[in-house]
């Protein structure tokens, strides 16, 4: 039996909260709501949602602090609701761990499209696992324990070759899409779903450059160019997520071990050490 996905709305404006509730229910979610940040954090903790919509301007604690608190225990997709003029706030929210944003006033169709894009991203897990947080070092979700082999030399344009079924490895970093786990020399690394998906895309690409536009489409679940509009803000969102990913991996952008920036274009794997 298919498990119904859960969404949590954290929004102090009752009219917007009701609109979000209607949109998410029409999209097949079981919805819980909270009028402020404190209640929102506890609602997420209680119901373990797949998606959280979050207003940045809450009456008790600001949205950035809510994101930081949620990221201590939840891997839910977090979609920020922000005013059009608050680009700096948007970037700060992404840096805190949000996955995407939508500007106010928003169209219900746009919100549904953003959420559908996130849910289209390939997962390797069962329906039951899909809605619980990913723990990078959780032994109950590790692979078969097969030996890991580093991928092809830097001169090759081929992607990182799976060392065990579905597993990628590069310079001591391993990623298993099936268990949604990432490790550096055996030590688990906690990533958000968006960070994990970006890292997987770069490992798949190997030394081939993945443009920011390519990566935006990957996060939208678009397998090819559908002609959808990609803005400068969308590309900056990828930049922020890659910056967060580097920080969590402990990578140095000036002397990268894993993620290399191709200035003005995008990203690729650093050479094999």
VENBELWO-V466625 format. One record per residue. N is the residue number from 0. RES is the residue in one letter. SS is DSSP state (A for helix, B for strand, O for the rest). Layout:
# VENBELWO-V466625
((N & RES & SS) (N & RES & SS))
This chain:
# VENBELWO-V466625
((0 & X & O) (1 & X & O) (2 & X & O) (3 & X & O) (4 & X & O) (5 & X & B) (6 & X & B) (7 & X & B) (8 & X & B) (9 & X & B) (10 & X & O) (11 & X & O) (12 & X & O) (13 & X & A) (14 & X & A) (15 & X & A) (16 & X & A) (17 & X & A) (18 & X & A) (19 & X & A) (20 & X & A) (21 & X & A) (22 & X & A) (23 & X & A) (24 & X & A) (25 & X & A) (26 & X & O) (27 & X & O) (28 & X & O) (29 & X & B) (30 & X & B) (31 & X & B) (32 & X & B) (33 & X & B) (34 & X & O) (35 & X & O) (36 & X & A) (37 & X & A) (38 & X & A) (39 & X & A) (40 & X & A) (41 & X & A) (42 & X & A) (43 & X & A) (44 & X & A) (45 & X & A) (46 & X & A) (47 & X & O) (48 & X & O) (49 & X & O) (50 & X & B) (51 & X & B) (52 & X & B) (53 & X & B) (54 & X & B) (55 & X & O) (56 & X & O) (57 & X & O) (58 & X & O) (59 & X & O) (60 & X & O) (61 & X & O) (62 & X & A) (63 & X & A) (64 & X & A) (65 & X & A) (66 & X & A) (67 & X & A) (68 & X & A) (69 & X & A) (70 & X & O) (71 & X & O) (72 & X & O) (73 & X & O) (74 & X & O) (75 & X & O) (76 & X & B) (77 & X & B) (78 & X & B) (79 & X & B) (80 & X & B) (81 & X & B) (82 & X & B) (83 & X & O) (84 & X & O) (85 & X & O) (86 & X & A) (87 & X & A) (88 & X & A) (89 & X & A) (90 & X & A) (91 & X & A) (92 & X & A) (93 & X & A) (94 & X & A) (95 & X & A) (96 & X & O) (97 & X & O) (98 & X & O) (99 & X & B) (100 & X & B) (101 & X & B) (102 & X & B) (103 & X & B) (104 & X & O) (105 & X & O) (106 & X & O) (107 & X & A) (108 & X & A) (109 & X & A) (110 & X & A) (111 & X & A) (112 & X & A) (113 & X & A) (114 & X & A) (115 & X & A) (116 & X & A) (117 & X & A) (118 & X & A) (119 & X & A) (120 & X & O) (121 & X & O) (122 & X & O) (123 & X & O) (124 & X & O) (125 & X & O) (126 & X & A) (127 & X & A) (128 & X & A) (129 & X & A) (130 & X & O) (131 & X & O) (132 & X & O) (133 & X & O) (134 & X & O) (135 & X & O) (136 & X & O) (137 & X & O) (138 & X & A) (139 & X & A) (140 & X & A) (141 & X & O) (142 & X & O) (143 & X & O) (144 & X & O) (145 & X & O) (146 & X & O) (147 & X & O) (148 & X & O) (149 & X & O) (150 & X & O) (151 & X & O) (152 & X & O) (153 & X & O) (154 & X & O) (155 & X & O) (156 & X & O) (157 & X & O) (158 & X & O) (159 & X & O) (160 & X & O) (161 & X & O) (162 & X & O) (163 & X & O) (164 & X & O) (165 & X & O) (166 & X & B) (167 & X & B) (168 & X & B) (169 & X & B) (170 & X & O) (171 & X & O) (172 & X & B) (173 & X & B) (174 & X & B) (175 & X & B) (176 & X & O) (177 & X & O) (178 & X & O) (179 & X & O) (180 & X & B) (181 & X & B) (182 & X & B) (183 & X & B) (184 & X & O) (185 & X & O) (186 & X & B) (187 & X & B) (188 & X & O) (189 & X & O) (190 & X & O) (191 & X & O) (192 & X & A) (193 & X & A) (194 & X & A) (195 & X & A) (196 & X & A) (197 & X & A) (198 & X & A) (199 & X & A) (200 & X & A) (201 & X & A) (202 & X & A) (203 & X & A) (204 & X & A) (205 & X & O) (206 & X & O) (207 & X & O) (208 & X & O) (209 & X & B) (210 & X & B) (211 & X & A) (212 & X & A) (213 & X & A) (214 & X & A) (215 & X & A) (216 & X & A) (217 & X & A) (218 & X & A) (219 & X & A) (220 & X & O) (221 & X & O) (222 & X & O) (223 & X & O) (224 & X & O) (225 & X & O) (226 & X & O) (227 & X & O) (228 & X & O) (229 & X & O) (230 & X & O) (231 & X & A) (232 & X & A) (233 & X & A) (234 & X & A) (235 & X & A) (236 & X & A) (237 & X & A) (238 & X & A) (239 & X & A) (240 & X & A) (241 & X & A) (242 & X & A) (243 & X & A) (244 & X & A) (245 & X & A) (246 & X & A) (247 & X & A) (248 & X & A) (249 & X & O) (250 & X & O) (251 & X & O) (252 & X & O) (253 & X & O) (254 & X & O) (255 & X & O) (256 & X & O) (257 & X & O) (258 & X & B) (259 & X & B) (260 & X & B) (261 & X & B) (262 & X & O) (263 & X & O) (264 & X & O) (265 & X & B) (266 & X & B) (267 & X & B) (268 & X & B) (269 & X & O) (270 & X & O) (271 & X & O) (272 & X & O))
